[in-house]
Amino acid sequence: MKIVNQIKQFLPRQFGLYARQTYYQLRKIYFAGQPYHCPFCQKSYRVFFDGGFDLPVINEMQIIGSGRRKATICPGCGSNDRERLLYLYFENQTNITSETKILHIAPEPSLSKFLQKKAKQNYTAGVKYFEGFYYAKNTLLLDLLDLPFDDGQFDLVVCNHVLEHIPEDGKAMKEIFRVLKMNGKAILQVPWSPLLEKTYEDANITSAKDRERYFGQFDHVRIYGKDYPDKLKEVGFHVDIFEPKELNMKDNVARQYAINEKEIVFVAKKPVS
């Protein structure tokens, strides 16, 4: 790791995308091995890096999909456990083709490339605000409370760990419901606590420090509880749950992918009216 960090010093951020790509190529070589495998870059590694925040409330509330996680970041492409979980779902539970119209909100780089390759020109990415060079150039600026799309435009909406950042999450859910086609699906992942019967939020908690203390991240505005599927149903969705353990996987793919086996996929379907 020391060698890789030294190399990084010679590839400063101002060199742009080329420097970043070179840096990841060097990491692919340096960390090659077993037992981990990344389905996005199709390489195996002897380590995955730790990632995420470590705050008391995350441990106290046993929040799933959040917190400091061991062996979660792929050294070759930077994908995390949450992206690889969705890869596992899409590859085993869906049939995405070039005819599938996809809206990907706050697109993670590795997952975005995977979905765009499948849907081609029917893939649309959007985000509330840009974060430097994190998002691709064709990413749209969107207001999730007022999406600039027609009713029933998309077959699939992917919104991975976004709703916990939005004060009016109910409005965002309604907008996602609106732009979905009948029988369309929305993958709406959030961090949630199995200890909470009801979602915990307080509009008076506004400072970054207090949000870290009560919600587990400086820009989170709630902790979802076991009632999260009910919130989606109130909007009109039918909700199915996908668990990695449902798959009859050979060679323990979930462990190879370094997926949190406690995390589930919330699949919100827009029923035919």
N, C-alpha and C positions, 0 to 999 in steps of 0.2 A: 504493500500500500504506500509506503514511503516513496518508492520509485515512481509510482503513478502520480502522486502529488507533486513530485519534482518536475515531472513532464508537464503537468498542468500549468506550472508557473511559466513555462515557455510558450504556452498557448493561451494568452490572455483573452478575455471576453471581447475586447475590441477587434479581434481578428474575425469575429463573426461565426457564421454557420460552419465554415470550413474547419476552423479550429475545434469547434464542438464535435463535429463528426470524426475528426482525427483523434481527439481525446477518447471517444467511445470505442473506436477501433483498437486503440492501444489497450484499453481495459479488457476488451474481449479476449485479446491474446494473453494478457497477464493473468487473468482470473479463470482461464479455461480449466475445466476439470469436472468433477462430480462432487455432490449428488444432485445439484439443482439444474433445472432446465427451464429456459424461457421460451414459450411458444411463439412470441412475437419475433424475436431475432433468431430463433431456431438454433440456439447455442446452449451448451451445458457449462456450468461454472462450479468451482469449488467453494465459492461464497456468494451469498446475496447480502447486501448491506442492510443494516438496521435503519428504520425510518419512523417518522411520526413524533408526536409530542408526548411527554410524560408528565401528567398533572394529576394531583390527588383525586379530583372528582372523577376522572376517567376510571381509576382503579376502584374507588368507592362504589361507583354505580355500575361497574363491570360493563362499560360501554363497548359494544361490538362495532367494529369498523373504525375505531379511533384509537388514540394512544400510541405509545412507543411500541413498535413491533419489530421483533427480531427477524432477520433474514427475509426482508420484504422487497428491497430494491435491487433490480437486475443491474449488474455492472455494465452490461453490454448496450442496453437501450434505455435504462432508467424506468422501465415499467414497474409498477408496484403490485402488491397482492390483490388489491381491489380490481385492477385492470385484468389481471390474469383470471380472476374469478369470473368476470363477465366474458372473457374469451371462452372459458370452459362452457358457460351457458350457451353462448351463441353457436359454438361449434357442435354442441350436442342436442340442443333443444330448438333450434331455429333453422330456417333455410333462407338465408339472405342472398339475393341475386342482384344483378344490375338493374332489375326492375323495382327493387325495394327502395322506397323513398325514406331516407333517414334524416332526422334532425338530431344532432349531437350537441348538447349544451355543455359548455366548459370542457372542450374536448382534450382528453389526455393524449399526449403525442403517440404513444404506441398503439393504444386502442383506436385512435383516430385513423392512423394509417391502415390498420387492419380492416376497419369498416369501410373506409373509402375505397380500398382495393376491391371489395366485394360489390358495393353499390355504385361505384364509378361516379358518373355525373349526377346521380340521384342522391348523393351525400351532401348535406348542408351542415356546417359547423357554426356555432354562435356562442358568444360569451358576453357577460355584462360589462366587463372592462378588460383591457389588454394588460398583460404583465410582461413587458419587455419582449424578448424573442421566444417566449414560451409557446405562443400559438402561431399557427401557420398564417401566411399572408392573406389567404382567402377566408379567414374567420370573420364572421359578421359581428357587429356590435348589436346586442339584443336587450330588450327590456322583457324579462320573463313574465311580467305582469301585463304586458301588452305586445304579444308577439306579432310581427308584421307578415303573417301568413294567413292564407284563406282557411276556412273551416275544412276539416277532413283532408288535409294535404299530405300527411305523412303516414307511412305504414308502421314506422318505429321511431320512438323518441328515447334517447338515452340521456339521462340526467343523473350523473353519478356523484353523490355527496355534494349537492348544491342547495337543496331546499332548507337545510339547517342554517344557511346564511341569510335567508330571506324572511323579513318580519311578517309579510303577508303571504305566507306559504299557501294558504287556501286559494288565493287568487292565481298563484302560479300553477297550482294543480289544475284549476279550471281552464287555464289557457292551454296547458298541455293536452287536456281532454279535448278541447275544442279543435285543435289543429290535427288531431289523430283521425284517421279514417275509421269507419266502422270495422270492428274486428282488429283494429290496430293495437299495438302493444307499446307500453311505456315502461322502461326499466328505471325505477325511481329509488336509487340507493341512498340511504341516510345512516348516520351512526345512531344507534338506539340502545336503550338499557332494558334488559329483561327484568330488572328490579322495579321498574316504574310501570304501574298499571296505566297511568295517564301521562301524556307528554308534559314536561315541565318547561314553562317559559314565563318570563316576567319582563314586561316592556320597560320597567324602571331600571333594569340592569343594562347600562349602555357603555360603560367604560371598558377598554380592552382588558384591563386587569381584572375587573369583576366578571367579565364574560369568561375569561380563563378559569376563574375560581368556580363559577357556577355551571358553565356549559362545556368546559373542556377545551376551548380554543378562543382566541381573542376576537374572532369575527363570527362566532356562532351565536345564535339568538335563542336556542332551545336545546333540550335533550329530548328526543323522541322516546316514547314508551311503547308498551305492548299494544297501545291503541292506534299505532301508526296505520295499519291496514284499514282500520275503521275510518280514518280521516280520508283516505283515498276512496273508500266506498261512498262516503258522503257526497263526493263530487260526481259520482256515477260510475266509477270504475268497478269492474270485477277484479279481485286480487287473488293471484296464485303465488305460491311460495316454491322456489327452487332451492334445494339443498344439494351441495356437491356429493354428499354421501348417497344420494338417490341413484347416482350413476354406478354401473358395474364396471369400474375402471381397473384396467390391468396395470400392474407395476406401481400402484398407488400414485396416480398422476397428481392428485391434490397435494401430496407431500412434495413431489418433485417440483411442482410449480410454486411451492411455498405459499399456499393459500391458507387463510384463516378458516378452518373448517367450521367454526361457529357462525361465520357470516353467511347469510342467506341472500338470495336475490328476490326482490319484490317485483313481481311482474303484474303490472296494472293493465287490464284489457278494457277497451272501449266496446261494450256490447252492441249488437244490432238492435236498434230501437224498434 
